[in-house]
Amino acid sequence: MISMDSDSGTTAASYNNLAWGSFFVNNLIPVTIGNMIGGVSFVALVYWVIYLRNKDANRI
């Protein structure tokens, strides 16, 4: 059986600083905020393009 530490060269002792608090502060919160900003931006861009296209198409 091959263990994970033999592939990466790390041992369980090198992961002793992992904690839920650092996971939330350093990973989950920034990623969630980035996804919200990116999602809102892309959805807003699509609606803006569709609105302008329909506005120009209605001019005859």
Secondary structure as the mmCIF struct_conf table of DSSP 4:
data_model
#
loop_
_struct_conf.conf_type_id
_struct_conf.id
_struct_conf.beg_label_comp_id
_struct_conf.beg_label_asym_id
_struct_conf.beg_label_seq_id
_struct_conf.end_label_comp_id
_struct_conf.end_label_asym_id
_struct_conf.end_label_seq_id
HELX_RH_AL_P HELX_RH_AL_P1 MET A 4 SER A 8
BEND BEND1 GLY A 9 GLY A 9
HELX_RH_3T_P HELX_RH_3T_P1 ALA A 12 TYR A 15
TURN_TY1_P TURN_TY1_P1 ASN A 16 ASN A 17
HELX_RH_AL_P HELX_RH_AL_P2 TRP A 20 PHE A 23
HELX_RH_PI_P HELX_RH_PI_P1 PHE A 24 LEU A 28
HELX_RH_AL_P HELX_RH_AL_P3 ILE A 29 ALA A 57
TURN_TY1_P TURN_TY1_P2 ASN A 58 ASN A 58
#
